[in-house]
Amino acid sequence: MDSKKKLALLSLAAILPLIGAGCAADTTVTVNDTTPTSTATDTAPTNSNTTPPVAAPVTAYKDGTYSVVGAYVSPGGNQKLNVTLVIKNDVVVDATVTDGSVDPASKQYQAIFISGYKVQVIGKKLSEINVTKVSGSSLTPLGFMDAVAKIKVEAKG
């Protein structure tokens, strides 16, 4: 047998077990369709129910509960807003806002904000939240967005 045929047989013998996995139990390889040159038997069980491992999602923010105080200025002076966001896989899954103002008009606007902000926040990616006005309250969202900015910094680490 010449060296080219030997090399071909050695190459086939090396890859045959790889090809044979999942094929019929007995495999015969012939050269020039005349002489059987190798017989391989695959006895290893195959598992077709194996699923590849799922990679963990890449996130920009750490999961957790973050509570901060947002600040803004109203005609009544400096105002505060207490904000808590729960982050899971970069998405806000829960949010709580409580009034932190002392000015009566600001208290009223914060109450309006608190009654309607969640639809703009829950289920959204933290990086995409941009609350500008809620039910006529246009300054309270500034305090909320100040809190969101602080949470982004805190959750980034």
C-alpha positions as CSV (number, residue, x, y, z in Angstrom):
1,M,0.0,0.0,0.0
2,D,1.4,3.4,-1.0
3,S,2.0,6.2,1.5
4,K,-1.0,8.3,0.2
5,K,-3.4,5.5,0.9
6,K,-1.9,4.9,4.3
7,L,-2.2,8.6,5.1
8,A,-5.8,8.6,3.9
9,L,-6.6,5.5,6.1
10,L,-5.0,7.1,9.1
11,S,-6.9,10.3,8.6
12,L,-10.2,8.4,8.3
13,A,-9.4,6.3,11.3
14,A,-8.7,9.5,13.3
15,I,-12.0,11.2,12.4
16,L,-14.2,8.1,12.1
17,P,-15.1,8.0,15.8
18,L,-16.1,11.6,15.6
19,I,-18.3,11.0,12.6
20,G,-19.6,7.7,13.9
21,A,-21.1,9.3,17.1
22,G,-24.8,9.2,16.5
23,C,-24.5,7.0,13.4
24,A,-25.2,3.3,13.0
25,A,-23.5,0.9,15.5
26,D,-21.2,-0.7,12.8
27,T,-19.5,1.4,10.2
28,T,-17.3,0.0,7.4
29,V,-14.9,2.3,5.5
30,T,-13.7,1.1,2.1
31,V,-11.0,2.5,-0.2
32,N,-11.9,2.4,-3.9
33,D,-15.0,0.5,-3.0
34,T,-13.1,-2.8,-3.2
35,T,-11.6,-3.8,0.1
36,P,-12.9,-3.2,3.7
37,T,-10.1,-1.4,5.5
38,S,-11.5,-0.5,8.9
39,T,-14.5,-1.4,11.0
40,A,-15.5,0.8,13.9
41,T,-18.1,0.0,16.5
42,D,-19.8,2.9,18.4
43,T,-21.0,1.6,21.7
44,A,-21.1,4.9,23.6
45,P,-24.7,6.1,24.4
46,T,-25.7,9.4,22.9
47,N,-27.8,11.9,24.8
48,S,-29.9,13.9,22.4
49,N,-31.6,15.7,25.3
50,T,-28.5,17.7,26.2
51,T,-29.0,21.5,25.9
52,P,-26.1,23.8,25.8
53,P,-25.4,25.9,28.9
54,V,-27.2,29.2,28.9
55,A,-24.8,32.2,29.4
56,A,-25.7,34.6,32.2
57,P,-27.1,37.8,30.9
58,V,-24.7,40.7,30.6
59,T,-25.9,43.5,32.8
60,A,-24.8,47.1,33.2
61,Y,-26.2,47.3,36.8
62,K,-26.1,45.1,39.8
63,D,-29.3,43.5,40.9
64,G,-30.6,44.9,44.2
65,T,-32.8,47.4,46.0
66,Y,-31.6,51.0,45.9
67,S,-33.0,53.8,48.1
68,V,-31.9,57.4,47.6
69,V,-33.2,60.9,48.0
70,G,-33.8,62.9,44.9
71,A,-33.7,66.7,45.0
72,Y,-35.2,69.5,42.9
73,V,-36.1,73.2,43.2
74,S,-39.7,74.4,43.1
75,P,-41.2,77.8,43.5
76,G,-41.5,76.8,47.2
77,G,-37.7,76.2,47.5
78,N,-35.6,73.1,47.7
79,Q,-37.6,69.8,47.7
80,K,-36.8,66.2,48.3
81,L,-38.3,63.0,47.1
82,N,-37.6,59.5,48.6
83,V,-37.1,56.9,45.8
84,T,-36.5,53.2,46.1
85,L,-36.0,51.0,42.9
86,V,-35.6,47.3,42.7
87,I,-33.4,46.3,39.8
88,K,-33.2,42.8,38.3
89,N,-31.2,42.2,35.1
90,D,-31.1,46.0,34.4
91,V,-34.9,46.2,34.6
92,V,-36.9,48.1,37.3
93,V,-39.1,45.4,38.8
94,D,-40.5,47.5,41.6
95,A,-40.5,51.2,42.7
96,T,-41.6,53.2,45.7
97,V,-41.7,57.0,46.0
98,T,-42.6,58.8,49.1
99,D,-43.1,62.5,49.7
100,G,-40.1,64.3,51.2
101,S,-41.3,67.9,50.7
102,V,-42.3,70.5,53.3
103,D,-44.0,73.0,51.0
104,P,-47.8,72.4,50.7
105,A,-47.9,73.0,46.9
106,S,-45.0,70.6,46.4
107,K,-46.7,68.0,48.6
108,Q,-49.7,68.2,46.3
109,Y,-47.6,67.8,43.2
110,Q,-45.6,65.0,44.7
111,A,-48.9,63.2,45.5
112,I,-50.0,63.6,41.9
113,F,-46.6,62.2,40.7
114,I,-46.7,59.3,43.1
115,S,-50.2,58.3,41.9
116,G,-49.0,57.9,38.3
117,Y,-45.3,57.5,37.8
118,K,-45.1,53.6,37.9
119,V,-46.3,53.0,34.4
120,Q,-43.3,55.0,33.1
121,V,-40.9,53.0,35.3
122,I,-41.9,49.4,36.1
123,G,-40.7,47.0,33.5
124,K,-38.3,49.5,31.9
125,K,-34.5,49.2,31.7
126,L,-32.9,51.5,34.2
127,S,-30.8,53.0,31.4
128,E,-33.9,54.0,29.5
129,I,-36.0,55.7,32.2
130,N,-36.8,59.3,31.3
131,V,-39.7,60.6,33.3
132,T,-40.5,64.2,32.3
133,K,-44.1,64.9,33.4
134,V,-46.7,62.9,35.3
135,S,-50.3,64.0,35.6
136,G,-49.5,67.7,35.4
137,S,-46.5,67.4,37.8
138,S,-43.5,68.7,35.9
139,L,-41.0,69.6,38.6
140,T,-41.3,66.4,40.8
141,P,-40.0,64.3,37.9
142,L,-36.8,66.3,38.2
143,G,-36.3,65.0,41.7
144,F,-37.2,61.5,40.6
145,M,-34.6,61.6,37.7
146,D,-32.0,63.0,40.2
147,A,-32.7,59.9,42.3
148,V,-32.5,57.6,39.2
149,A,-29.1,59.2,38.3
150,K,-27.8,58.5,41.8
151,I,-29.1,54.9,41.7
152,K,-27.3,54.3,38.3
153,V,-24.0,55.4,39.8
154,E,-24.6,53.2,42.9
155,A,-25.7,50.1,41.0
156,K,-22.9,50.4,38.4
157,G,-20.1,49.2,40.7
